[in-house]
Amino acid sequence: MHPTVAAATIALNVMVFNIEYGGIGVDFGKVVEAVRASGADVVGVEEGEGQVPRLAAALGWAYSSPRLQVVSKYPILDPPEGNGVYVFVETSPGRVVAMANVHLPSDPYGPEAVGKGATPDEALALERRVRLPHIVSQLGILQDLARRGVPVFLTGDLNVPSHRDWTPAMVGRRPQLRYPLPWPETHAVEDAGFRDSYREAHPNPVTHPGLTWWARRPQVPGWNPGPQDPEDRIDFLFAAGPAVAKASRIVGEAGRTGVDVGIAAPWPSDHRGVVSTFTVTPAASPILVTVEPRLVTAGDQLSVRFHAHGLPGESVAILLDANPKPISQQVTGPSTPSDGTRVVATAGWRPGAHRAVLRDAAGGILSTFPFWVQAKGAKPEATLSKTLYAPGEPIVVTWHNAPGNRWDWVGVYKAVGDPSREGSLLWQHTKTAIDGTAILDTNAEGGEGWPLPPGEYVAHLMKDDSDAVLASAPFRVAPTTGVGQGTW
């Protein structure tokens, strides 16, 4: 970190809110109203489904990260070392906090399994297989940030309760609470140094259960939660580093027990929101360069933001991959430190991978950030390693020109299926890759559909945690005796 700006303690309101289906299933205006009423300064959104920039605009906020589904009153910086795990929120020039946001798989749902008779060992095995791997891989990165003195917030719909809620005192208070259970996801987060802000403010789950799912919203086409579904606290707001929770409130349906910030009907989501107030000491920003957007159409403008030392001769440059000669270079300007934005025209740039580089006066690299250029009119593409697979053979999907969001994903469906109505058989997130490859087999994030039986299928590249299809590639799985024998 670059310790040039004096540290100052501030109050910061952070919210987590699963807006469900992009917030458009009931009334998008009510999503906006809920965020405003919460008093939030920054929000981790789940199920944004492409609506994150729209939400920021409706709030009158200039900053959003569709990649991580974060909206903010303050500037958002996508650091090169973040790898799609976190962004920086710049609370004042040169001072930042880190924001991470997760949405763990929903099915099969642990509390439902317990309610139907699963033993503690069976319930824990389910979590360790289905959800725990999706959060553990990120905790080391976030833990390191906090150790360096950065306030780190982790928001998310974990689709699992907390071990702090399923205690002996809570047994029998809700139908699914048949026994205490040390849910491993929340244990892992706390073991990494994070604190559960709602439980910090309200330690007793008997008096303050803090239920966030399910919320009483109007019925919508398709699936609707109801009394048959177990209620629990599954939306969380954790903090690590120099951030102390002073208060935490549930945002939801007006008049509902346990709701602190009530919104008049209709409530827009099947989840309630949580907003916590923190006393925070933001950290000095690291030296960095970042680019918006990460996928730019040739001819459009590219914004290059930086936090530099402010020494003479520092510059930001654009390099074609593996070519040391810049195609664009601009000085950062003198100040100590130097924060700014340089707008670069991209007319004539060839499609492919590029880099923005922050350089010192001698040409040394201080920071670098990758981005991609696509030709005007280009669209996302999906291809397969082959069109005919043997039974049990991994399905290899490659994509190009994806939006690069955290929750873009590839899914396999029956060829006659409708992605808006039927679930995927296999799926894997793209992990923010604009160009990338995924191997779909039993190790995929949604690997419960493996192995695929013989039949006709299609692999879809999907947008931002939604069922919006960006590109498709059909394939078949042959009968055991059919591969290479002309039976298809």
C-alpha positions, 0 to 999 in steps of 0.5 A: 500500500502507498501510505501518503494519505492520512488515515481517517475513520469514517462511517460506512453503510454496506448492504447485501441484497438478492434482488431476484431475477434482476429485480424485474419480476415484481417492481424494479422501482421497489428495489430502488426504494429499498436500497434508498431506504436502507441508507446504503453507501455500497451494495453487494447485489445477487441475481443482478442479471444484467440490471446492475448498471440500471440500478446504479443509474436509478439510484443516481450513483455513478459507479457500478461493477457488473463484473461483481454485481456491486453498486456504490456511491463511491468510485469502484476500482477493479484491481489487477490482482483482484482476479474478479474476487474483489473490487476496491471502493474509493471512499476518498482520493487515495483511500479504499476498502475492498468489496467481495460478493458471492452467490453460492449454489442453491440446490440441493438446499441443506435446511430442506434436506435436514427437514426431510430427515437428513442426519447431521453427517449427511447434511455436512457432507452435502455442504462440503460437496455442493457449496463449500468449495465455491467460497473457500477458494476466495477466502485466502485472497481476502484474508491476505488483504485484511492482514495488510490493513485493508477493510474487507467486506464479504457480502453474499447469498450463501444459500446456507444458514449460519452455525451461529443460528443453528444452536441448541437454544434454537432447536425446534423453533423452526420446523427444519431446526431438528438439531444444532449444526456447525454449517461449514461455510460460515465457519470457514468465513469466520475462520478466515478472520471475518465477523458476521455483522448481523450477529455482532449487532444481535448476538442472540438468535432467539430474540433476533433470528434475522430471517432473510429468506423467504420474503413475502412478495407477490406471486410471479410466473414460475417458482414461488416460495411459501410456507412449504419452504424452510425460513432461515438467515442465508444472506450475510454481510461479513467484515475483516480488517479495520471495520467494526459493525455498529448496527445491522438492520433487516430491510424487507416487507413493511409490518413483517416481524423482524423487519427493521426497515419496512417497504410498503407493498409490493416487496420486490424479491424473495429475499430480504436485504441486510444493511450494516453500519461500520466504523471503518479506517480505509487503507491507502490505495495500492499503485494500480492501473485498471480499465473500463470496460474490460471488453471494448468494441473497436472505435469506442472509448476506453477509460484507463484509471490509475493510482500512481506515485506522482513522480515525473515521467510516469505514464499509462500505456496500451500494449498489444499482447507480447509487443513492448511498443505501446500503441498509446501512451499518456503521462499521468501528471505530477502530484503526490500521489497521482490519481486520474483517468485517461480516455483512449480512442480505440479506432483501428485497434485489432481484436484480441488481448491487450494490456494497460500498463502503468510505467515509471520514468525508466519504462519499468512496469508498476502495474498492468491490467488485461482487457480485450477488443472486439470488432464492431458488430462482433457477438459472443461465441461458443464452440465445442471440442467436438460435436459427438462425445462418447458416454462419460467423455468430458464436454469441453466448451470454449467461448469468445467475447463473453461480457466477463461478469463474475456470474456468466456461465456455461450450461448444458441443456437437452436440445429440446429444452427451454433455458428459461423454463428448464434447469441445466444438466451441467454448468460452470461459471466462466470465472470472469473470463472474456475468452476461456474454456470450461470442462464440464464433467462430474467436477463441474460446479453443477456436476449432479447431471453427470454423466450425460445419457445418450441424446442430443444436447446444446451448450449455452453461454449464459449472461450474468447469473440469468437464463439469457442465452448469449451463444450456443453450440449443439452436440450429441452423446452417442450410445456406447456402441455408436461412437465412430460406427455411423449409428448417428 
